Amino acid sequence: EGHNLQATRPFPAKSGLSPLSGSAANMATRRQSGRFCPRYLWLLAFLSTFITSQATDTLRQGESLGFGRTLVSASGVFKLGFFNYRYIGIWFENIPKYPDQTVVWMANRDKPMNESDGVLYLDSFGGLKILDGKNFLFTVLMQPGLGKITSNVTLLDSGNLVLRDQDSGHVLWQSFDY
């Protein structure tokens, strides 16, 4: 109440500048739209690399990890994923002393997959399972009789893969035991 609203102009009236009109405005618009700006292209490339390179150390309930996707420990020392298309394991990552990605743990060392489309899956009951292309099931951990629990799997900086009950924080299973 009592406020006087005025439309603002793009340029001050006394500046000597005025908005373009007619064909001059069309020509300026055409020149700007055809202009290539490497600075913006570089920024876009940088941001897309940064966003896609963000790794996670945790698999949440209902999520799966297939070939080409990995969990990376917070420090980046260890990685969990599929290798040689048939195994899932944990290996050193980016350590000059171990340039060949030395495997430190394998989930299915005695049962390699027949198919190349294996998946590590944390099911809705909190069970950690490995499926191959024919849905043959390797159970890493199944909690019979406990009912449905809320859990997640985290690759720690120690190289230990840990399945935890999210509500209690209790460790249900860990790779260091196997």
N, C-alpha and C positions, 0 to 999 in steps of 0.2 A: 504494500500500500504506500502510495506516495513516491514510488520509484519511477523514474523516467527512463524507459528502455529505448535505446537508439540502435539502429542497424550499424554495424561496424563496416567500414570500408577496408578493402585489402591494402590500400595505400593511403597515407595521409594526404589530405586535400592540398596542402601547401608544399609538398615535397618535390613537385615537378614531375613526378612519376604518375602514370595512370595505367589502369589495367588495359591490356590489349583488347582490341575489338575487331570483329569482322575477319577479313582474310589474314591480317597480321597475326591474330590469335591462332588461326588454323595452321599457319606456317610454323609458328613456334612449337605448337603441339606436335606436328609431324616431325620436326627436327629432334625434339626430345625423345619421342618414342623410338626413333631409329638409332639412337645413340647407344653404343656399347660401353658398358662400364665395368672394366676388369676388377675394380675394387669390390663390387658387389658379388661378382662371380667367385672371387677368392674367398670372401666371407661366407658365402653359401657352401662352398666346398669344405671349408674349415669346420663349420658348424655341423654339416652332415657327417663328417668323419668323427667328430667328437661325440655326437649323439649315438652313432652306430657302434662306436668302440666302447661305450659304457658297458662294463661287464657286471654280472651279478654273481654273488656267492651263494645264493639261496634259491631253492626250488620250493614253491608253495603248493599246498594241497590243490589237486586238480590240474597242476601243470605237468608238462612232460619235457624231457630233454632228448632230442633226436640227434642223428648224425649231423655234424656241422655246427651244433650249438654246444656251448660248454658252460660250466660253472667255474669261476676264477676266484681263488681266495682273495680276501681284502687286500693283502700285500702284493698280490700278483705272482707269488712264488709257485703256487700249485694250480693245476687245472684238472677238472673232471670232465670226461666226455668219452665218446666212442672213438676208437682208433682201429686201423686195419679193417674197418667195416664190421668186425665180428666181436669186438671186445669193448667193454666199458671199464675205464680205470682212471687212476689219478697219476699225474706225472709232473715233474718239474717243468716250469715254464720260464723262459728267458733268463736262464742261469748260465753264464759263460762256462762254468765248470762242467755243466751237463748239457752240451749243445744238442744232443740227440733226443731230447725230451724223455729222459729216463723214467720209465713207468715204476711207480713205487707201490701200487696196489691195483688189483684187478677183481672185479665183482664176479665175473663168469669165466675164470681161467680154465676150469674143467669142462665148461659147456659153451664153446664158441657158437655164435649164431650162424644159422645157415643162410640167412637173408641179410641184405645190407641196410635194411630199414628198421633197425632196432630202436627202441624207445625206453628210456628210464621214466617211470611214471609214479607219482605219489597220489594214490587213489583217495577217494572221498572218506574212507574209513581210517586213513593214516598209514596204510600199508605201502611199502616201497617195493616196486615190481619192475622187472625187465621183460619187455615183450619183443618178440622178433616179428618178422614180416607175416608169419602165419598165426600170429597171436598166441604162440606157445609161450607159456608163462614161466619165467624164472622168478621165484619170490626171494627177494633179499630179506625182507622182514614183513611178516604178517602178524597182526595182534589178535589171535582168536580169543573170543570171549570178552574182550575189552569193549566191544561196541565201537561206535564211531567216536574218533578223537580228532582234535585239530592239531595238525603237526606240520613241520617243515623240515627240509634237509638243507644243511649248510656245510660248505667246504671251508674248514678253518685254516688259519695261517700255518698251523702245525702239519697240514696235509691230512688231517682226520676228517672224514665225512660223517656228520652227526645228524641223526634223526631225533627230533625233540618233540615232546608234547608242548604245544604253545601255551596252554593254560598253566601247567605246573612248572614248565622249564625242565622237567625230568628227561634225561637221555634215555631213549627207548632202544637205540641201536647205534653202534659206531664202527667204522671200518677198522680202527685200531684193534678191535677184538677178533678180527678175521684175517 
